[in-house]
Amino acid sequence: MAAVFLAVGPSSAAGPVSPVHPSPLGIGDPLFPQLGNPGYDVTAYDIAFAYHRQDRPLDAVTTIDARATAPLRSVNLDFTQGDVDSVRVDGARARFATAGEDLVITPSAPLRKGAAFRVTVRHTSDPRSGTNGGWVRTSDGLAMANQANAAHRVFPCNDHPADKARFTFRITAPKSLTVVAGGLPGQRVRKGSRTTWTYRLAHPMATELAQISIGRSAVPRRTGPHGLPVRDVVPAADRARLEKWLARTPGQLAWLERRAGRYPFETYGVLIAHATTGFELETQTLSLFERDLFTSDQLPRWYIESIMVHELAHQWFGDSVSPRRWSDLWLNEGHATWYEALYADERGKASLERRMRKAYGQSDAWRAEGGPPAAPEAADPGQPIGIFRPVVYDGSALVLYALRQRIGRAAFERLERQWVLRHRDGVASTADFVRLASTVAGRDLSGFLHPWLYGRKTPPMPGHPDWKQTAKETTKGAALPGARAGRHAVRYAVPWAVKPG
């Protein structure tokens, strides 16, 4: 990805004095080598935004609590698309400079290994350059779409899902607007013509999953399983029109709980934004959807519901259990696609077996185009969402189908429940999944799963020796066989497996 330099605020005696050789760092993720930063673990973010208009930068203060995992003479944060005014470390002014998309901070004294420290950055956050993710400008305000590598275009952070942390958001906006963020609401304070809203997430979150909605919104509320508070955010003018969709969420929660275990967070809801993104997104506790998905007459109702289930399933697979590296993305999208397809199948609308057979026929072409499910190739320069290819959606759901065929339905369902329970609120890798699958099955599955996950050719499907490869042409830019979900950059057609009626 091309380097983009921050605009840094005016110099002062304690202001931005560059280290001798500031340089961008990363944790070595093969797909995003410049993302994340070594040497510390973030425990909490407290982020305050002051919103004025959607065409003006927001004033912001980001406070980060962290612990050093190594001796540190400087601290790198991922940040771009904002002006930095000042930085403090443990209350003392710190020097700062920029390098690539990093903010490089030099405390007044080195940090020892094991030390807890606090970084406070006063900065702006600019929503006017939203083509690469981050802030999304809606018809009446803003929302967020930070996946995969765009949170640092909104606030300074350690922008990799391997470093999850607690979040508090404090957003000040004109009193005529409604603000909702992930988590549960806290204190709301009105002062003059502006209101400050506070939200806290009770569970750790990856930076890519943060969500804030600012606009003229209605917030319908209802109750989910076990008394779970369900709150949605919709354009106020569309509240009545969208109610039939919002009312489906409690039933979808109950359906997924029967398969994956108890919902892992403190609240849930859907954010329906009047904006054009080309995708839906599983932001933690408040999934982002385009308004047009629900207001267009082009898609059948059951199909829209299956897409809602896709994003809901991510709350377990991807949000509660986050990928250790971005090459573990198949664990997120493969599972969400699996439950999307299973939901449609159980309602008699689209056959799971037919969808998997179609995916099997295209699997070799997908692997040739973008790599195997657990070893995706890096995106083309300037196209970070290019890692969200067919092979990590239906191609990865196909791996789960093969596994179920191999170990049986009962063992597969135990594996799914144990996976999300064992790794709840944490991060996990493909190797972790293979180990747990072997434990649950009572036999080593690494020899079976390795070619499915890493092979350039798709192995034979257990129980279906007649399934063959059918796709010969390139799949670049092609629609998935029945998917319009997750971080896709294009709209996909209605699934091939639609049954009459």
ABEGO torsion letter per residue (X at the ends): XBBBBBBBBBBBAABBBBBABBBBBBAGBAABAABEBBGBBBABBBBBBBBABAABBBBBBBBBBBBBABBBABBBBBBBGBBBABBBBGGBBBBBBBBEABBBBBBABBBBBGBBBBBBBBBBBBAABAAAEEBBBBAAEBBBBAOAAAAAAABBBBBBAABBBBBBBBBBBBAABBBBBBEBBBBBBBBEABBBBBBBBABBBBAAABBBBBEBBBBBBBBBBGGBBBBBBBBAAAAAAAAAAAAAAAAAAAAAAAAAEBBABABBEBBBBBBBAGBBBABBGBBBBBAAAAABAABBAAAAAAAAAAAAAAAABGAABBBABAAAAAAAAAAAAAAAAAAAAAAGABBAAAAAAAAAAAAAAAAAAAEBAABBBBBBBGBAAAABBAAABAAAAAAAAAAAAAAEAAAAAAAAAAAAAAABGBBBBAAAAAAAAAAAAGBBAAAAAAAAAABABBBBBBGBAABBBABABBABGBBBBGBBBEABABBBBBBAABBBX
